[in-house]
Amino acid sequence: MPVSEEFDPLSGYFEQNPYKELKRMRETCRAYRHEGTLMPVVSFFHNNDIRSMLQDWQTWSSQRSEEYNEKALGDAAILIGNDPPLHTQYRDIVAPLFLPGEMNPLIPMIEEQTTRVVDKCLGAGEINFVEDFAADATVSVICKLVGVPEADKQKMRDMTVAIGREDGRPVFWKEPNPETEERLASLMTEMTEYFTQHIEDRQGKPVTDILGHINERISNKRHLIGMSILIVGAGNETTTNLMTHGLQELLRHPEQMALLRQNPDLINGAIEEMLRFRGTIRKQDRISTIDTEIDGVQINKGDSIALWNASASRDPSAIERPEEFDITRSPNRHLALGSGIHMCIGNALARIELRIAFRLLLEKTREIRLTKGEQSYESLGNGVLEAAKRFNVELIPA
């Protein structure tokens, strides 16, 4: 299909064929200006372009208007919706808490939570792996990191899933969607009210979790609340989907599943390949700070820029045999977790959770079966996120 044909990430066709569409765009153009969208937006697809643009925050900015941030993630946009110096100020507070050296002491807690979930699902018959396994494990971990009570776990999950249904989509809207905006605003208000009360309840009490450490450094209450929302949302939705799609690819590639069962030391490479092949964040958004032209496409100052990570991670100019799922792949120059100053701060935690989950899954099962064949999987329907609603499997105990 020629590039003149529309590229619509909100279409049903794209939802069913995301990688086919991204491949088409990657092979036919460097840049694509969307037609008819409420805000001007240009998409990019090539690994080298996206990697360099993520590194150049002065030209391709994350600084969004207060109005945009309020409509999108509210105060939770404190990191992802700002540039230095404000971004640096808060990243320097939060990022060190998520370094591998800080995360490694949490491994026993993560193993305990994941073991509980595995044991619950083993021999239980058909389960929805998304909610019964992946979300249960990841929400439990992230809630412990911010001191959210066990009784409120489901509330956190429900709110982040509801937000995830529309995350990243508004940039491609072709007509106003007041009902969705109102629903998102209501969800953000609900989460803001929850964490306002949660933080107030903890005042004066000795707390040693991550939120407690952040609280000691951030005096702006709005920003503290926003950081809490961001950590809880990003900390369960992305990892839940990575876990789900990682298992789906192992089941689609039984030789890779068998290889990993026989060689557990390949787990780190397997996690990187899961990230590359089915990373949750298919695109990142930036704003152009200049007028320029790239590959014949005019880009104006203030245009929204969609950087398709999912395309970059399958670009044959950077990845050999990009359409093959290979857990032994090395090197693996994927962009699933971004790059530059906005690279995912929770990447070490996500990798630890995934490593523990798949190690325990393979140790404790002799087989993992799809219970509905090709109908076992159902997407959340977002399109621009690799997000799952349902994945029906059965864990057969070892």
Secondary structure, DSSP 8 states (H G I E B T S, - for coil): --TTS---TTSHHHHH-HHHHHHHHHHH-SEEE-SS-SS-EEEE--HHHHHHHHH-TTTEE----HHHHHHHTGGGGGTTT--TTHHHHHHHHHGGGGSHHHHGGGHHHHHHHHHHHHHHHTTS-EEEIIIIIIIHHHHHHHHHHHT--GGGHHHHHHHHHHHHTTTT-GGG-SS--HHHHHHHHHHHHHHHHHHHHHHHHHTTS---SHHHHHHHH---HHHHHHHHHHHHHHHHHHHHHHHHHHHHHHHH-HHHHHHHHH-GGGHHHHHHHHHHHH-SB--EEEEE-S-EEETTEEE-TT-EEEE-HHHHTT-TTTSSSTTS--TT-SS----TT--GGGS-TTHHHHHHHHHHHHHHHHHHEEEEEESSGGGGEEE-S-SSB--EEEEEEEEEE-
